[in-house]
Amino acid sequence: MVNKTIKIAKKGDDGYKIISVRIKENTLLKIDKLSEDSNRSRNELINIILESAIDYVEIS
């Protein structure tokens, strides 16, 4: 029998941080619809949306 080592990273060591955000109900409904249509998790979809938009935000 061959021994194989399984390496498991500690929780939180994946480059992601857990946060809490308040979102308007209508926005959440749209996100959930996109999530369902794209077969992606809500979390994954929110990350995609944020990554796509963050470079276009300008504070004046």
C-alpha positions as CSV (number, residue, x, y, z in Angstrom):
1,M,0.0,0.0,0.0
2,V,1.3,3.5,-1.0
3,N,1.1,6.2,1.7
4,K,0.0,9.5,0.3
5,T,0.0,12.8,2.2
6,I,-3.0,15.0,2.0
7,K,-2.1,18.6,2.8
8,I,-5.0,20.8,4.1
9,A,-4.5,24.5,4.4
10,K,-5.7,26.2,7.6
11,K,-9.0,27.9,7.3
12,G,-8.6,31.4,6.0
13,D,-5.3,30.7,4.3
14,D,-6.8,30.8,0.8
15,G,-6.4,34.6,0.3
16,Y,-10.0,35.3,1.1
17,K,-11.4,37.1,4.1
18,I,-14.8,36.8,5.6
19,I,-16.8,40.0,5.9
20,S,-20.3,41.1,6.6
21,V,-22.1,43.4,4.1
22,R,-25.5,45.0,4.1
23,I,-27.1,44.8,0.6
24,K,-30.4,46.2,-0.5
25,E,-33.0,43.5,-1.0
26,N,-33.6,44.3,-4.6
27,T,-29.9,44.0,-5.3
28,L,-29.7,40.7,-3.6
29,L,-32.6,39.4,-5.6
30,K,-30.8,40.3,-8.8
31,I,-27.6,38.7,-7.6
32,D,-29.5,35.5,-6.6
33,K,-31.1,35.4,-10.1
34,L,-27.7,35.8,-11.8
35,S,-26.4,33.1,-9.5
36,E,-29.1,30.7,-10.4
37,D,-28.8,31.5,-14.2
38,S,-25.0,31.2,-14.2
39,N,-24.9,28.1,-11.9
40,R,-22.4,29.9,-9.6
41,S,-22.6,30.5,-5.9
42,R,-23.7,33.8,-4.6
43,N,-20.3,34.3,-3.1
44,E,-18.4,33.5,-6.3
45,L,-20.7,35.8,-8.3
46,I,-20.2,38.7,-5.9
47,N,-16.5,38.3,-6.1
48,I,-16.6,38.3,-9.9
49,I,-18.8,41.5,-9.9
50,L,-16.5,43.3,-7.4
51,E,-13.3,42.3,-9.3
52,S,-14.9,43.5,-12.5
53,A,-16.0,46.9,-11.2
54,I,-13.4,48.0,-8.6
55,D,-11.0,49.5,-11.1
56,Y,-13.8,51.7,-12.5
57,V,-14.7,53.4,-9.2
58,E,-13.6,57.0,-8.8
59,I,-13.9,58.9,-5.6
60,S,-14.3,62.7,-6.2
